[in-house]
Amino acid sequence: MPVFCPKMLLEEPTPDHLVNCQECGLYEQGTRMVWGEGNPAAPIMIILDNPGAREDREGESFVCGTRQTLQEVANEAGLKIDDLYVTFILKRKPVRAYDKELVRQICMRHLEQQLTEKKPTLILCLGNVAVQSFFQNPEAEVKSMRSSWHDIRGFQTAVAYHPLAVRRRPNLRNLFLEDLTFVADHFHSLNL
């Protein structure tokens, strides 16, 4: 089996009217908006809590650990990179403390815009923060919601652990693979 090599996913440009968005206050932390990554027309939308680092301190591009783990396990589960579009609850990477509830509520409007425009076939929420925000349920937890489909806002939605949690706790890797295989099997059964 050939070794899989994760790659930088192309970044979808932020809509012009939102590039300088200041609604949530994260712009004050100096990070830029990241609208999404991967194939904007992909049938599977992956929702993470916020963008990770894309460049090191010297400004050189790199594939962060979250992206490495996500791409490796998605490939192992039988998903192609072109089948995936990655987006975020927050469109900026927070670097300091912020009003989490308020900021997530404001930023969900951007995600709702993406859902309206892209109409993904399936959604996969990664990590408790993304799940709680997207499901609008502060009690929602990946652990108890795995391995089933949920109808959220009219979209078939599955959940899985965050790739960073998988990197920190390698015992979660098999569960992460199970969850991505669950999504892949359902996706392939749709014969799109």
N, C-alpha and C positions, 0 to 999 in steps of 0.2 A: 504494500500500500504506500503510495507516494506521501511524502511529508507535506502537510498543509502549511502554507505560509500566509499568515494574516497580512492584510494590506490596508493602507489608508483608504477609507471610503470617500468618494467625492462628496463634497459638502454642497447641499442645495442652498443657493443664495437666499438670504433673508429678503422678504418683500421690501421694496424700496421704502414704502411708507412706514415700515417698522424698524429699519436699521438703527435709528436713533431713539427707539422707544424708551421712555423714562417712567412709564406708569408704575412699575413695581418697585423702583428704587435700586435695583441691582446694578444699573448703569454706573452708580456712584462707586462701585467696587472695581471699576475699570476693565471689566471683561466684556468682550464683544458678544453679540447675539449669534447663536448657532441654531439655525432653523431646523436642519435635519441632515442626515448623511445616508448615502447609498442611493438606491434607485427610487426616485420620487414617484414612479408609477408602479412600484412593487405591490404585489397582492397582500404581503404581510407587513404590518406596521408594528415595530417594536418600540415600546415606550419606556424610557428610563427617567430617573429623577431629574438629572441635569447633565449638560455636556461635560466631558472630561477634558483633560489637557490634550491639545493637539500638537503643541510645540514645546520643546524643552527651553531651558533658560536662555540658550543661545539663539533661539528662534528656529531651530531645526525641527522639521516635522517628524513625528514618530507615532507608532501605534501603541496606545496606552494599554495597560493590563486588562481593563474592562473590555475593550474592543478585541484584544487578542483572544481572551477566553470566549467571548460571544461568538466570534468567527470560527474558532477551532471547533467548538461544540456544535454549532449550527451545521458546519460541514460534516461532522461525524454523524449527526442526526439525519443527514440527507437533504439539507436545505442549501440552495445556491445563494451566493451573495446577491445576485440579481433579483431574488425573490424577496429581499429584505429592504425595508426603509426604517432607519432608526431616527426617532425624534425624542423630545424631552418635555417634561412638565414645565420646568424652568428653561428658558432659552439662553440663559447666561449662567456661567459657572460661578457660584458664590465662593468668595474667598474669606469672608468674615461672617459674623453672626448677622441675622436678618429676621424679620417677622415672618416666620415660615408659613403660617396659616394664611396671612394676608397675601403674601407674594404668590403662593401657589394658586390661590383663588383668582388673582389677577391674571396670572400666566396661563391658566386653563383656557382663557378666551382664545389664545393663539392656537392651542391644540385643537379646540373645537373648530377653528377656521380650517386647519389642516384636514380634519376628519371630513368636513363638508366638501372640501375640494378634492381630496384623494379617494375617498370612499374605499378604504381597504377591505379586502375580503375577510381577513382575520387580523386580530390584534393580540399581541403578547406583551403583557406588562411585567417588567422585571424589577423586583424588589418591593418591599412594603410601602415605601414612600410613593412610588408610582401607582401601586395598586390602590392605596388609600385615597390618593388624589383623583384617579380616574374613576374609581367606583363611588366616589363621594361618600366614603364610609371610613371614619377614623379607626374603627375596630377591625377592619379587614386585614388579614394576614395571609401571606403566601402559604405558609405551612399547612393551613387548614383548607386552602382553596385550590391546591394543585390538582392536576389530573382530571379536570372537568372544564366544560365550557360554560361561560356566563354570558348572558345577553345584557350588555351594557351599552346604553344609548343606541340600541339597534345593531350593535356589532358583536359578532362572536368573539369573545375575549377569553384568553387563557392567561395564567400567571405562572411565574417561575422566580427562583431566587435571583438576586442581582449578581452579575458576573464577578463583581468585586468581592462579594461575600463568598463566592465559590473559590476565588483565589486565596482568600484568607483562611477558609475552612475547606481544605481539599476533600473532606468526607462528603461535602455537598455536591461534588462534581457528578457522581452517578445520578443523583436526583435531578440535577440540571439537564443532563443528557436525556433522562426519562421525559422531562417536560418538553424539551425541544423535539424529541422524537414523537411525542404525543401530538404536537402541532404539525410536524412534518407529515405524519401519517394521515391526519385529517386533511391537510392541504392537498396531498397527492390523491386522496380519494375523491376530491372535488373535480378532478380532470379538467382543470382550466386551460 
